[in-house]
Amino acid sequence: MAVRANDQSSYLDIPAPPAPRAQPGRVVASAELWNRAWPADAAFKPESLHIHIYRLRRLTLHGLRIESMVGVGYRLAAAGGCAR
């Protein structure tokens, strides 16, 4: 944690807790993804999350793909096969 100040402004710089490492095969609940990506006071909106996942799928993810786990959340899998 650091406190920074100058002539125009001052603020408290508190680092965010580290995000969990990507673990191919691990199912992550939609609500957990939402809570890590949006501000704490943001209401959970599944449609918004789906749109962001759709956009992420269009990117190259280092040989990984995002799979939907209907009614649960998402998981990373190897681009060429199933996650085990």
N, C-alpha and C positions, 0 to 999 in steps of 0.2 A: 504494500500500500504506500502511496506517495501523496503528499500534499504539494500542489504546485500553485504558485501565485506570480503574477506580474502586475504592471500598472493598470492594465485593462480588466483583468478578470482573475479569479481564483477558483479552483475546483479540487475535489477529492478524486483521486484516480484509484479505483479499487478493481483489481483484475478479476475477471470472471473465473469461476471454477473451471478446470480443464474439462473439455468434452470427452466422453468415453471414446476409446480408439475403435475404429471400424472393425467389426468382427464378422466376416462373412459367415452366413448361416444363422446368426442370432436374430431372432424376431424382436423388433422394437415396436411397441404399441404406438398408435397414432398420437395419443395424448402425450406420450413422453417426447416424441419428436416436436410436437407443438410447443410444449413447455420449455424445451431447450432452444427453440428458434425464435419465439415471439416473446414480447415483454410479459412479465408476470400478470399484469392486469388485462391482457388481451383475452377475450372470450374464445374458446375453442371453436374453430370453424372448419369442419372436415373438408368442405369444398375448396377452401383456400389451400389447405395442405395438399389435396389431390392435384391442384394446378401446379404447385411448386414441385411436387414429385414428378409430374409429367415433364416439366422443364428440365429437371435434373437428368431424367432418362435420356434426353436428347444430347447431353454432354458425354464426352469420353470420360469414363470413370476408372481408368487404370485397369482395364480388364475385368471390371465388375459390372453387374447390372442390379437394378432395384426390382424386387419382386413384391407384388401385392399379396398379402395374407388376409384374405377376405374376412372382415369382422374382427380382425386383430390389429394389423399394422403392416409393417414392411420388413424386408430383410435384404441384405446384400448377398449376391451369389456370383460365382465365377461366370464370366460371360459365355464360356463354352459349354457349361454343364450345370447340373443341379448342385446346390449347396448341401453339404452333409453335416 
